Amino acid sequence: MNEFTISVTIADRPYRLTITRDDEEIIRKAAQTLNNTIKDYSSNYAFNDKQDLLAMAALEYATNSLRKENELSKVDKELVEKMKDIDLVLTENLKID
């Protein structure tokens, strides 16, 4: 694989990661997004330390992720039902008498 090491800073702490080249852009963007969220929480709420800010950011992202999973699951179920309906129509119309 095409792995290499990068350093990203999250909540003023550097982290070294071994990643693939394909993941570099998304990881850097995720770190920047997380830092922006931490900055927003820091300026809007009275938290005492970075761990509180990280915990709130993690909760926000986990909640959003679960919402998206639920939405996708609902869409998947709807698509399966529509495909079953289409299959039934096709089966009925393709029957040779």
PyRosetta script that sets phi, psi and omega in degrees:
from pyrosetta import init, pose_from_sequence

init()
pose = pose_from_sequence("MNEFTISVTIADRPYRLTITRDDEEIIRKAAQTLNNTIKDYSSNYAFNDKQDLLAMAALEYATNSLRKENELSKVDKELVEKMKDIDLVLTENLKID")
pose.set_psi(1, 167.8)
pose.set_omega(1, -176.9)
pose.set_phi(2, -100.8)
pose.set_psi(2, 68.0)
pose.set_omega(2, -176.8)
pose.set_phi(3, -95.9)
pose.set_psi(3, 149.1)
pose.set_omega(3, 174.8)
pose.set_phi(4, -154.0)
pose.set_psi(4, 170.7)
pose.set_omega(4, -175.6)
pose.set_phi(5, -105.2)
pose.set_psi(5, 134.8)
pose.set_omega(5, 173.9)
pose.set_phi(6, -126.5)
pose.set_psi(6, 167.4)
pose.set_omega(6, 174.9)
pose.set_phi(7, -123.3)
pose.set_psi(7, 129.0)
pose.set_omega(7, 174.1)
pose.set_phi(8, -123.1)
pose.set_psi(8, 150.0)
pose.set_omega(8, 178.9)
pose.set_phi(9, -110.9)
pose.set_psi(9, 127.2)
pose.set_omega(9, 177.9)
pose.set_phi(10, -128.9)
pose.set_psi(10, 124.8)
pose.set_omega(10, -179.0)
pose.set_phi(11, 53.3)
pose.set_psi(11, 45.4)
pose.set_omega(11, 176.3)
pose.set_phi(12, 66.5)
pose.set_psi(12, 17.6)
pose.set_omega(12, 176.5)
pose.set_phi(13, -122.4)
pose.set_psi(13, 131.0)
pose.set_omega(13, 179.4)
pose.set_phi(14, -81.4)
pose.set_psi(14, 143.2)
pose.set_omega(14, 177.6)
pose.set_phi(15, -131.6)
pose.set_psi(15, 129.5)
pose.set_omega(15, 176.8)
pose.set_phi(16, -95.6)
pose.set_psi(16, 130.8)
pose.set_omega(16, -178.4)
pose.set_phi(17, -129.0)
pose.set_psi(17, 141.8)
pose.set_omega(17, 171.5)
pose.set_phi(18, -100.4)
pose.set_psi(18, 118.7)
pose.set_omega(18, -172.6)
pose.set_phi(19, -136.5)
pose.set_psi(19, 171.8)
pose.set_omega(19, 172.4)
pose.set_phi(20, -90.6)
pose.set_psi(20, 157.1)
pose.set_omega(20, 179.1)
pose.set_phi(21, -59.2)
pose.set_psi(21, -34.7)
pose.set_omega(21, 179.9)
pose.set_phi(22, -63.7)
pose.set_psi(22, -27.2)
pose.set_omega(22, -177.4)
pose.set_phi(23, -91.1)
pose.set_psi(23, -10.9)
pose.set_omega(23, -172.7)
pose.set_phi(24, -56.7)
pose.set_psi(24, -50.8)
pose.set_omega(24, -175.8)
pose.set_phi(25, -61.0)
pose.set_psi(25, -45.0)
pose.set_omega(25, -177.2)
pose.set_phi(26, -68.9)
pose.set_psi(26, -35.2)
pose.set_omega(26, 179.0)
pose.set_phi(27, -69.1)
pose.set_psi(27, -43.4)
pose.set_omega(27, 178.1)
pose.set_phi(28, -63.8)
pose.set_psi(28, -39.6)
pose.set_omega(28, 178.1)
pose.set_phi(29, -66.6)
pose.set_psi(29, -40.1)
pose.set_omega(29, 178.5)
pose.set_phi(30, -63.1)
pose.set_psi(30, -43.1)
pose.set_omega(30, 178.7)
pose.set_phi(31, -62.7)
pose.set_psi(31, -42.6)
pose.set_omega(31, 179.3)
pose.set_phi(32, -65.5)
pose.set_psi(32, -41.9)
pose.set_omega(32, 177.9)
pose.set_phi(33, -62.1)
pose.set_psi(33, -43.0)
pose.set_omega(33, 178.8)
pose.set_phi(34, -63.1)
pose.set_psi(34, -43.7)
pose.set_omega(34, 178.1)
pose.set_phi(35, -62.5)
pose.set_psi(35, -38.9)
pose.set_omega(35, 177.5)
pose.set_phi(36, -64.8)
pose.set_psi(36, -40.5)
pose.set_omega(36, 178.4)
pose.set_phi(37, -64.6)
pose.set_psi(37, -43.6)
pose.set_omega(37, 178.1)
pose.set_phi(38, -60.7)
pose.set_psi(38, -42.4)
pose.set_omega(38, 178.8)
pose.set_phi(39, -62.5)
pose.set_psi(39, -43.0)
pose.set_omega(39, 178.2)
pose.set_phi(40, -62.0)
pose.set_psi(40, -46.4)
pose.set_omega(40, 178.2)
pose.set_phi(41, -62.4)
pose.set_psi(41, -39.8)
pose.set_omega(41, -179.4)
pose.set_phi(42, -61.9)
pose.set_psi(42, -38.8)
pose.set_omega(42, -177.7)
pose.set_phi(43, -84.0)
pose.set_psi(43, -19.2)
pose.set_omega(43, -176.7)
pose.set_phi(44, -103.9)
pose.set_psi(44, -16.8)
pose.set_omega(44, -176.1)
pose.set_phi(45, -133.4)
pose.set_psi(45, 155.9)
pose.set_omega(45, -177.8)
pose.set_phi(46, -94.7)
pose.set_psi(46, 76.8)
pose.set_omega(46, 176.1)
pose.set_phi(47, -94.6)
pose.set_psi(47, 149.2)
pose.set_omega(47, -176.9)
pose.set_phi(48, -85.4)
pose.set_psi(48, -32.1)
pose.set_omega(48, -176.8)
pose.set_phi(49, -145.8)
pose.set_psi(49, 172.2)
pose.set_omega(49, -177.1)
pose.set_phi(50, -64.3)
pose.set_psi(50, -30.6)
pose.set_omega(50, -179.7)
pose.set_phi(51, -62.9)
pose.set_psi(51, -39.3)
pose.set_omega(51, 176.5)
pose.set_phi(52, -61.9)
pose.set_psi(52, -42.6)
pose.set_omega(52, 179.5)
pose.set_phi(53, -65.2)
pose.set_psi(53, -42.4)
pose.set_omega(53, 177.5)
pose.set_phi(54, -63.7)
pose.set_psi(54, -40.3)
pose.set_omega(54, 179.6)
pose.set_phi(55, -63.1)
pose.set_psi(55, -43.3)
pose.set_omega(55, 179.7)
pose.set_phi(56, -66.8)
pose.set_psi(56, -40.6)
pose.set_omega(56, 177.6)
pose.set_phi(57, -64.7)
pose.set_psi(57, -42.3)
pose.set_omega(57, 178.3)
pose.set_phi(58, -62.0)
pose.set_psi(58, -42.0)
pose.set_omega(58, 178.3)
pose.set_phi(59, -62.5)
pose.set_psi(59, -42.5)
pose.set_omega(59, 179.0)
pose.set_phi(60, -61.6)
pose.set_psi(60, -47.3)
pose.set_omega(60, -178.0)
pose.set_phi(61, -69.6)
pose.set_psi(61, -37.1)
pose.set_omega(61, 177.8)
pose.set_phi(62, -65.8)
pose.set_psi(62, -41.3)
pose.set_omega(62, 178.1)
pose.set_phi(63, -62.3)
pose.set_psi(63, -46.2)
pose.set_omega(63, 179.0)
pose.set_phi(64, -63.0)
pose.set_psi(64, -39.9)
pose.set_omega(64, 179.4)
pose.set_phi(65, -63.3)
pose.set_psi(65, -44.5)
pose.set_omega(65, 179.1)
pose.set_phi(66, -65.8)
pose.set_psi(66, -37.7)
pose.set_omega(66, 176.1)
pose.set_phi(67, -60.5)
pose.set_psi(67, -45.7)
pose.set_omega(67, -179.9)
pose.set_phi(68, -63.9)
pose.set_psi(68, -40.7)
pose.set_omega(68, 177.7)
pose.set_phi(69, -60.7)
pose.set_psi(69, -42.8)
pose.set_omega(69, 178.9)
pose.set_phi(70, -63.9)
pose.set_psi(70, -42.0)
pose.set_omega(70, 178.1)
pose.set_phi(71, -62.0)
pose.set_psi(71, -45.1)
pose.set_omega(71, -180.0)
pose.set_phi(72, -65.3)
pose.set_psi(72, -37.7)
pose.set_omega(72, 178.3)
pose.set_phi(73, -63.5)
pose.set_psi(73, -41.9)
pose.set_omega(73, 178.7)
pose.set_phi(74, -63.6)
pose.set_psi(74, -44.4)
pose.set_omega(74, 179.1)
pose.set_phi(75, -63.1)
pose.set_psi(75, -42.4)
pose.set_omega(75, 178.1)
pose.set_phi(76, -59.0)
pose.set_psi(76, -44.8)
pose.set_omega(76, 180.0)
pose.set_phi(77, -62.9)
pose.set_psi(77, -42.3)
pose.set_omega(77, 178.4)
pose.set_phi(78, -63.1)
pose.set_psi(78, -41.4)
pose.set_omega(78, 178.9)
pose.set_phi(79, -65.1)
pose.set_psi(79, -40.4)
pose.set_omega(79, 178.2)
pose.set_phi(80, -61.9)
pose.set_psi(80, -43.4)
pose.set_omega(80, 179.0)
pose.set_phi(81, -63.5)
pose.set_psi(81, -41.6)
pose.set_omega(81, 178.4)
pose.set_phi(82, -64.9)
pose.set_psi(82, -39.7)
pose.set_omega(82, 179.0)
pose.set_phi(83, -66.1)
pose.set_psi(83, -36.9)
pose.set_omega(83, 176.5)
pose.set_phi(84, -63.9)
pose.set_psi(84, -41.8)
pose.set_omega(84, 178.2)
pose.set_phi(85, -62.1)
pose.set_psi(85, -44.1)
pose.set_omega(85, 179.0)
pose.set_phi(86, -63.5)
pose.set_psi(86, -43.5)
pose.set_omega(86, 179.1)
pose.set_phi(87, -60.6)
pose.set_psi(87, -41.3)
pose.set_omega(87, 179.2)
pose.set_phi(88, -63.6)
pose.set_psi(88, -45.4)
pose.set_omega(88, 178.8)
pose.set_phi(89, -61.9)
pose.set_psi(89, -45.8)
pose.set_omega(89, 179.8)
pose.set_phi(90, -64.1)
pose.set_psi(90, -42.4)
pose.set_omega(90, 179.5)
pose.set_phi(91, -61.6)
pose.set_psi(91, -43.7)
pose.set_omega(91, -179.9)
pose.set_phi(92, -65.5)
pose.set_psi(92, -39.6)
pose.set_omega(92, -175.8)
pose.set_phi(93, -82.5)
pose.set_psi(93, -16.1)
pose.set_omega(93, -179.9)
pose.set_phi(94, -98.0)
pose.set_psi(94, -1.2)
pose.set_omega(94, 178.7)
pose.set_phi(95, -64.4)
pose.set_psi(95, 133.3)
pose.set_omega(95, 178.0)
pose.set_phi(96, -98.6)
pose.set_psi(96, 124.9)
pose.set_omega(96, -179.0)
pose.set_phi(97, -86.3)
pose.dump_pdb("model.pdb")
